[in-house]
Amino acid sequence: MEQQALTDTLIAARVPLGDLQDGQRVGGVYAVRERELRRKRNVEPWLRLTLGDASGGCEAVCWEDAEALYAIAAPGTPVHVGGHFEVSERWGSKIKLTGLREAAVDEYHAEDLAAESEVSFERLESDLRELLATVQHPQLRYLLDRFFGEDSEIWARFRDAPAAKVYHQAYRHGLLEHTLSVAQAVSAAAAFFPGIDRDVAVTGALLHDIGKTEAYNDDPLAIDLTDAGRLQGEIPLGYYKVRRQIEEIPGFEPAVAQAVLHIILAHHGSLEHGSPVVPATREAVLVHMIDNLGGRLGSFDRLERQLPAGESWSGFDRALSGSAYFGARAAA
């Protein structure tokens, strides 16, 4: 009992990454999201890590014993770190490590280290089922049930999958959260623009990222691309996944199939962003624009999670091509 009480005390004493303040001492277990062995000008190695927990992520650096620590800090590994958190106007926020070792299993709770959606799974699933019920086209309803039916193997993976490795909704249930928000927005916007087939647009929105169920792994502590994700890409994986299901439905209308498959192929919007074709229908343009908006706004959520207390500006973010400003935090 005394040992368990001591363990619980040590776990409770760990400061979530999102709550760290400039100059604060750091000690506790965090998950390694990424690792990189770099070289100084004199060729000596130094270690750069991305650490994470349920509150967000943070860069960490170490100048000593870099190669030995690199071997310990494999992505997905819980590690016990010691050091100091610093916020620099030039270099941004980071932990300067003074120690790092493998974490013992009784030093952490796994749920404290994996980021989660701020919306409950129950709410996300309920909203999804409500939206699915609005699709009137019988073949599209049947197609969607093959993916999102409660007994579907694809649904069992989809509901837990992340939406990305880093930029937006990079956590368990993230793909469900992102897909639902895009599909809900597409459903609403379809009523305001003439000529849009709402059922096709909503179906395309719900299936546009289905390839991510195969493109990303299922390790919540270190999200990464699978071999299939690296070799084929999430768009081809999604296209063939949906096409296979369509081909198993007798008498599926070719024009409807083509319209939905085009949305999946075109949803990144341009060839340089990974789409093999550009949007050529109203429905594909709508899904692309809403998907892009959802991803960019998701980046704001990620940056705000990582922002140190008292800060209102993020550092430069590649997804936004600039910094993000959080005026409400500044006012508070």
Secondary structure, DSSP 8 states (H G I E B T S, - for coil): -HHHHHHHHHHHHS--GGG--TT-EEEEEEEEEEEEEEE-TTS-EEEEEEEEETTEEEEEEE-SSHHHHHHH--TT-EEEEEEEEEEETTTEEEEEEEEEEE--GGG--HHHHS-B-SS-HHHHHHHHHHHHTT---HHHHHHHHHHHSTT-HHHHHHTT--S-SSSS--SBTHHHHHHHHHHHHHHHHHTTSTT--HHHHHHHHHHTTTTHHHHB-S-TTS--B-HHHHHT-HHHHHHHHHHHHHHTSTT--HHHHHHHHHHHHHTT-SGGGT-SS---SHHHHHHHHHHHHHHHHHHHHHHHHHS-TT--B---BTTTTB--B-HHHHH-
